[in-house]
Amino acid sequence: MSDLLVRAARGERTERPPVWLMRQAGRYIPEYRDIREQYSFKEAIKTPEVAERITLLPWELFEPDGLVMFSDILTVLEPLGFDYHIESGVGPVVSNPVTSPDDVPTESADVASEIDYVGKLLTRLQDSVGDQSSIIGFAGGPYTLASYVVGDEPTSRKSIRRFRANHPDAFRDLLEAFTDVVCEYVEYQVEHGADVVQLFDTWAGVLTPDDYREFILPLHQRIFGAIDVPSIVFARHPGGKLDLLRESGADVVGLDWTIDMADARAELGATPVQGNLDPSYLLSDPKFIRERTHEVIEKAGDSGHILNLGHGIDRTTPVENAKAFVDAAKEIDR
């Protein structure tokens, strides 16, 4: 296995920074759009050979150091009995949302049998490129998952905060239910070959530091305690909470583009970091991309840094610009 990413996640000095991109296999790649004309999103993620084909598209284009499995954070809704679909122009829509405490699930189905297609995908990826790139698994964090199932506004984050204010006990029960399933899910991914696991609790970044500490930090610690390979935590707009994210138990703190890399390094000390080029920079030209990427790399230092964007790659990004970003990391020779 190529272990450059794993070594960086452990805080080791590496000969160059490992690099991958969030939303790496997605709509900016023409071949992905061609595949999606034949399969719906859920059909694609639930068909292991199709999901493998999509996962490998970036490898064929620019050989990143990590291949993130093609899946979705909402897959774990299904073991809890939630039904969802992806609505064009809207995003995820849950058909049976939580609108009252009575809707909070009290039991779940077996993760391994309910979403076995993820295990099959990871096994296929290990067989195909496991000795050349690290395989990255992932899961949604409990707060972000809860934000999608509460209320009837799929893109609103007010519903979950309103639910917390009006039904604090049910809010905790909902977060606990998701935490239990996510713990089982990440263990399942590691068993099937994930070399690294990232937790996307993207919307937890909107919480105050006190709310994160009270409601989310203990749950993150449980989840990361269930992962025995290097792990990454990512929350968007984490300003004021970097020290708390470090306490989450994750090996690596992911940074969005609103955090200066040098400032984060000064605050986090020896804790490995991931990020954090502004995704909009990839809409420029390759020269600009290389310059800005090298600035991030220089600020991050020569140990414990995984190069990535500060959020997912934009769907309008030219493929050659994504390649320029990856190549900028590969130009480094320490």
C-alpha positions in Angstrom: 0.0 0.0 0.0 1.1 3.6 -0.7 1.2 4.9 2.8 2.1 8.6 2.3 -1.3 9.7 3.4 -1.4 7.4 6.4 2.0 8.5 7.5 1.1 12.2 7.3 -2.1 11.5 9.2 0.0 10.1 12.0 2.0 13.3 12.1 5.1 12.0 10.4 7.4 14.0 8.2 6.8 13.0 4.6 8.9 13.5 1.5 6.0 15.6 0.1 2.4 16.3 1.3 -0.1 13.6 0.3 -3.0 15.1 -1.7 -6.7 14.3 -2.4 -9.8 16.4 -3.0 -13.1 16.3 -1.2 -15.9 15.5 -3.7 -13.0 14.0 -5.7 -15.1 11.8 -8.0 -18.0 14.1 -9.1 -19.7 16.3 -11.6 -16.7 18.2 -12.8 -15.5 15.0 -14.5 -17.2 14.4 -17.9 -17.1 10.6 -17.6 -18.9 10.9 -14.3 -21.7 12.8 -16.0 -21.9 10.2 -18.7 -22.3 7.4 -16.0 -25.0 9.4 -14.2 -27.0 9.5 -17.4 -27.4 5.8 -17.0 -27.9 5.6 -13.2 -29.6 7.7 -10.6 -27.4 8.8 -7.7 -28.7 6.1 -5.3 -28.4 3.4 -8.0 -24.8 4.4 -8.6 -23.8 4.2 -4.9 -25.7 1.0 -4.4 -24.1 -0.8 -7.3 -20.5 -1.7 -6.3 -19.1 -2.1 -9.8 -20.5 1.3 -10.8 -19.4 3.0 -7.6 -15.9 1.5 -8.1 -15.8 2.9 -11.6 -16.7 6.4 -10.4 -14.2 6.2 -7.5 -11.4 5.3 -9.9 -12.0 8.2 -12.3 -9.7 10.6 -10.4 -7.0 7.9 -10.2 -7.0 7.6 -14.0 -6.8 11.4 -14.4 -4.2 12.5 -11.8 -3.4 9.7 -9.3 -4.1 11.3 -5.9 -2.6 9.8 -2.8 -6.1 8.9 -1.4 -9.1 7.5 -3.1 -12.3 8.4 -1.3 -15.1 5.8 -1.8 -18.0 7.0 -3.9 -20.9 7.0 -1.5 -22.9 9.5 0.5 -23.2 10.6 4.2 -26.9 9.8 4.1 -26.5 6.1 3.6 -26.8 5.6 7.4 -30.3 7.0 7.4 -31.6 3.8 6.0 -30.7 1.5 9.0 -32.7 4.0 11.2 -35.7 3.7 8.9 -35.4 7.0 7.1 -36.2 7.2 3.4 -34.4 9.9 1.3 -33.9 10.9 -2.3 -31.8 13.5 -4.0 -33.9 16.2 -5.6 -32.3 18.2 -8.4 -31.6 21.8 -7.5 -32.6 21.1 -3.9 -30.4 18.3 -2.5 -31.3 15.5 -0.1 -35.0 15.3 0.8 -36.1 13.0 3.6 -39.6 11.5 3.0 -40.3 10.8 6.6 -38.6 13.6 8.6 -38.5 14.1 12.3 -41.2 16.7 13.1 -41.8 15.7 16.8 -40.2 13.7 19.5 -42.4 10.7 18.5 -40.5 10.5 15.2 -37.1 9.9 16.8 -36.0 6.3 16.0 -35.5 4.0 19.0 -33.9 1.1 17.2 -31.9 0.4 14.0 -31.4 -2.4 11.5 -28.0 -4.1 11.2 -25.7 -1.8 9.3 -23.7 -4.6 7.7 -26.7 -6.1 6.1 -28.5 -2.9 5.3 -25.7 -1.2 3.5 -23.5 -4.1 2.5 -22.8 -2.5 -0.9 -20.3 -0.1 0.9 -18.3 -3.1 2.1 -18.3 -4.6 -1.3 -17.1 -1.4 -2.8 -14.2 -1.1 -0.3 -13.2 -4.7 -1.0 -13.2 -4.0 -4.8 -11.1 -0.8 -4.3 -8.5 -2.6 -2.1 -8.2 -5.3 -4.8 -7.8 -2.8 -7.7 -5.6 0.0 -6.2 -5.0 -0.8 -2.6 -1.3 -1.2 -3.1 -1.0 2.2 -4.9 -3.2 4.6 -3.0 -4.8 4.9 0.4 -8.5 4.0 0.5 -10.6 6.7 2.3 -13.9 5.8 3.9 -16.2 8.4 5.5 -19.4 9.0 7.4 -21.6 11.9 8.3 -21.4 13.3 11.8 -24.5 13.1 14.1 -25.3 16.8 14.1 -25.1 17.0 10.3 -27.2 13.9 9.8 -29.8 15.2 12.3 -30.0 18.5 10.4 -31.1 16.6 7.3 -33.9 14.6 9.0 -35.4 17.3 11.2 -38.1 19.5 9.7 -39.5 19.8 6.2 -36.9 22.3 4.8 -34.1 20.1 3.4 -31.6 23.0 3.0 -32.5 24.8 6.3 -30.4 24.6 9.4 -32.9 26.5 11.5 -35.1 23.4 11.9 -32.6 21.4 13.9 -31.8 24.3 16.2 -35.5 24.9 16.8 -35.9 21.2 17.5 -33.1 21.4 20.0 -34.6 24.4 21.8 -38.1 22.9 21.9 -37.3 19.3 22.5 -33.9 19.0 24.2 -34.3 15.4 25.3 -35.5 14.2 21.9 -32.6 16.2 20.3 -30.1 14.3 22.4 -31.9 11.0 21.7 -31.7 11.7 18.0 -28.0 12.5 18.1 -27.4 9.3 20.2 -29.2 7.2 17.6 -27.1 8.5 14.8 -23.9 8.1 16.9 -24.6 4.4 17.6 -25.1 3.7 13.8 -22.1 5.8 12.8 -19.9 3.9 15.2 -21.0 0.6 13.7 -20.6 2.0 10.2 -17.0 3.2 10.6 -16.0 -0.1 12.2 -17.6 -1.9 9.2 -15.6 0.3 6.8 -12.3 -0.5 8.5 -13.1 -4.2 8.5 -13.6 -4.0 4.7 -10.3 -2.2 3.9 -10.6 1.6 4.6 -7.1 2.9 5.4 -8.3 6.2 6.6 -11.8 7.4 7.7 -13.1 11.0 7.6 -16.1 12.2 9.6 -18.0 15.0 7.9 -19.9 16.8 10.6 -20.0 19.8 8.3 -22.8 21.6 9.9 -21.4 21.2 13.5 -19.3 24.3 12.6 -22.4 26.5 13.0 -22.7 25.7 16.7 -21.3 27.9 19.4 -18.2 26.5 21.1 -20.3 25.8 24.2 -23.0 23.9 22.3 -20.3 21.9 20.5 -18.6 21.1 23.7 -21.9 20.0 25.4 -23.8 18.2 22.7 -21.3 17.1 20.0 -17.8 16.6 21.5 -18.7 13.5 23.6 -20.3 11.9 20.5 -17.3 12.6 18.3 -15.1 11.1 20.9 -17.2 7.9 20.9 -17.0 7.7 17.1 -13.3 8.3 16.8 -12.8 5.8 19.6 -14.4 3.2 17.3 -11.9 3.8 14.5 -8.5 2.0 14.7 -7.0 3.5 11.5 -6.1 7.2 11.1 -9.1 9.5 11.2 -10.0 13.0 10.1 -12.7 15.4 11.5 -14.1 18.1 9.2 -16.5 20.9 10.2 -17.1 23.9 8.0 -16.3 27.3 9.5 -14.6 25.9 12.6 -13.2 29.2 13.9 -13.2 29.3 17.6 -13.5 25.6 17.9 -10.1 24.3 16.6 -9.1 23.3 20.2 -12.4 21.4 20.6 -12.0 19.6 17.3 -8.5 18.6 18.5 -10.2 17.1 21.6 -12.6 15.1 19.4 -10.2 12.1 19.2 -9.5 12.5 15.5 -5.9 12.1 14.4 -6.3 15.0 11.9 -8.2 18.2 12.0 -9.6 19.2 8.6 -9.6 23.0 7.9 -11.9 24.9 5.6 -10.6 27.8 3.5 -11.7 30.5 6.0 -8.9 29.5 8.4 -5.3 30.7 7.8 -3.1 27.6 7.7 -0.3 29.3 9.6 -2.7 30.4 12.3 -4.2 26.9 12.6 -0.7 25.4 12.9 0.2 27.8 15.6 -3.0 27.0 17.5 -3.0 23.2 17.0 0.7 22.6 17.6 1.8 19.1 16.5 -1.8 17.9 15.6 -1.9 16.9 12.0 -4.0 19.0 9.7 -5.8 18.7 6.3 -6.6 21.4 3.8 -7.2 24.0 2.9 -7.0 25.7 -0.5 -10.1 27.8 -1.4 -12.0 25.6 -3.9 -12.7 28.8 -6.0 -9.0 29.0 -6.7 -9.4 26.0 -9.0 -11.5 28.1 -11.2 -8.5 30.2 -12.1 -5.5 29.1 -14.2 -2.8 26.4 -13.5 -0.1 29.0 -12.6 -2.2 30.7 -10.0 -3.3 27.3 -8.6 0.3 26.1 -8.2 1.3 29.4 -6.5 -1.5 29.4 -4.0 -1.2 25.6 -3.4 2.5 26.0 -2.6 1.7 28.8 -0.2 -0.6 26.4 1.7 2.1 23.7 1.7 4.7 26.1 3.0 2.5 27.4 5.8 1.6 23.8 6.8 5.2 22.7 7.3 6.8 19.4 6.4 5.1 17.0 8.8 1.5 16.1 9.6 -0.1 17.8 6.6 -2.6 16.3 4.1 -3.1 18.7 1.2 -6.8 19.1 0.3 -9.3 21.8 -0.6 -11.1 23.7 2.1 -14.3 22.2 1.0 -15.6 20.1 -1.9 -14.4 20.7 -5.5 -16.8 22.9 -7.4 -18.7 21.2 -10.2 -17.5 23.8 -12.8 -13.9 23.1 -12.1 -11.9 22.2 -15.3 -10.3 18.8 -14.9 -6.9 20.2 -15.9 -7.1 22.6 -12.9 -7.8 19.7 -10.5 -4.8 18.0 -12.0 -2.7 21.2 -11.6 -3.6 21.2 -7.9 -2.5 17.5 -7.4 0.6 18.1 -9.5 1.6 21.1 -7.3 1.9 18.7 -4.3 3.9 16.2 -6.4 6.4 18.9 -7.3 7.5 19.2 -3.7 10.7 17.3 -2.9 11.9 17.4 0.7 
